[in-house]
Amino acid sequence: MYHRRAETPQQPPRKPVSKPAATPTPHAQRRRQPGAPETPAFELGIANRVVAHDDLLPAGLEFCAKLAAGPTATYGRMKKNLNLGETATFAEVLDHEALMMRLSGLSADSREAVRAFVEKREPRFIGE
């Protein structure tokens, strides 16, 4: 459970969390694939996978299908949290993240994920 720490008069208000102080957004949004080649694009966080030119469209469509089959409403909440981290204070980010986690935990997709885990099957998300 999330517990908000009260600020005392001795503590100055916190400054917004800037991008350099936080995990860079590309790294937070995408995990690097194990065994991925070391290239400048990977070091900069702008690529996490390399495919041959002829395989680019099928690989892109496969990735899009995987995202579309996932808990899309929760993905949207995660994206809002990442974006808020660039402009809001740390306390605001934590408060917002706690709310978004609660909403996601109460969603139909969350219940489906638990059912699928218990039944040892792939989940069928509906985006709610």
C-alpha positions in Angstrom: 0.0 0.0 0.0 1.2 3.5 -0.8 1.8 5.9 2.0 2.4 9.6 1.3 5.1 11.2 3.4 4.1 14.5 4.9 6.5 17.3 4.2 7.7 19.3 7.1 8.4 23.1 7.2 12.1 22.3 7.2 11.9 20.6 3.9 11.9 22.8 0.8 9.4 21.8 -1.9 10.8 19.3 -4.3 11.8 20.4 -7.8 10.3 18.6 -10.8 12.1 15.4 -11.7 14.0 16.3 -14.8 14.7 13.8 -17.6 18.5 13.6 -16.9 17.8 12.9 -13.2 15.3 10.1 -14.0 15.7 7.0 -16.1 15.8 8.1 -19.8 12.4 7.7 -21.3 13.5 5.4 -24.2 15.1 3.0 -21.7 12.0 3.2 -19.4 9.6 2.5 -22.3 11.6 -0.3 -23.9 13.6 -3.1 -22.4 16.7 -4.0 -24.3 16.6 -7.5 -25.7 19.2 -9.9 -24.2 21.9 -10.6 -26.6 21.2 -7.5 -28.7 24.2 -6.2 -30.6 26.1 -3.3 -29.1 25.6 -0.3 -31.4 25.4 3.5 -30.9 21.6 3.2 -31.4 21.4 0.8 -28.4 23.7 3.0 -26.3 21.5 6.1 -27.0 18.4 4.1 -26.2 16.7 4.6 -29.6 16.8 1.0 -30.7 16.2 -2.3 -28.9 16.1 -4.7 -31.8 17.8 -5.1 -35.2 16.0 -6.8 -38.1 17.0 -7.2 -41.7 15.4 -4.8 -44.1 13.2 -7.4 -45.7 11.9 -8.5 -42.3 11.1 -5.0 -41.0 7.4 -4.9 -42.0 6.6 -8.4 -40.7 8.5 -7.7 -37.4 6.8 -4.4 -37.0 3.3 -5.9 -37.6 4.1 -8.7 -35.2 5.1 -6.2 -32.5 2.0 -4.1 -33.1 -0.2 -7.2 -32.8 1.5 -8.2 -29.5 0.8 -4.7 -28.1 -2.8 -4.7 -29.4 -3.4 -8.1 -27.7 -2.1 -6.8 -24.4 -3.8 -4.7 -21.6 -4.0 -1.5 -23.7 -5.7 0.6 -21.1 -2.9 -0.2 -18.6 -0.3 0.5 -21.3 -1.9 4.0 -21.6 -1.7 4.6 -17.9 1.9 3.6 -17.9 2.6 6.0 -20.7 0.9 8.8 -18.8 3.1 8.0 -15.8 6.2 8.2 -17.9 5.2 11.5 -19.4 4.2 13.0 -16.1 7.7 12.2 -14.8 9.2 14.7 -17.1 7.3 17.7 -15.7 5.8 17.0 -12.3 7.4 16.9 -8.8 8.4 13.6 -7.4 5.5 13.6 -4.9 3.0 14.4 -7.8 4.4 11.5 -9.8 4.1 9.1 -6.9 0.5 10.2 -6.2 -0.5 9.8 -9.8 1.3 6.5 -10.1 -0.6 5.2 -7.1 -3.9 6.2 -8.6 -3.1 4.6 -12.0 -1.9 1.4 -10.3 -5.2 1.2 -8.4 -7.3 1.8 -11.5 -5.3 -0.8 -13.4 -5.7 -3.3 -10.5 -9.4 -2.9 -10.6 -9.7 -3.3 -14.3 -11.3 -6.2 -16.2 -7.9 -6.8 -17.8 -6.3 -7.3 -14.4 -9.0 -9.8 -13.4 -8.5 -11.6 -16.7 -4.7 -11.7 -16.1 -5.2 -13.4 -12.7 -7.7 -15.9 -14.1 -5.4 -16.8 -16.9 -2.5 -17.3 -14.5 -4.5 -19.5 -12.2 -5.9 -21.5 -15.2 -2.4 -21.6 -16.8 -3.5 -20.2 -20.1 -2.7 -17.1 -22.2 -4.8 -14.0 -21.1 -7.4 -12.6 -23.5 -7.4 -8.8 -22.8 -10.2 -6.5 -23.8 -8.6 -3.1 -23.2 -10.6 -2.2 -20.1 
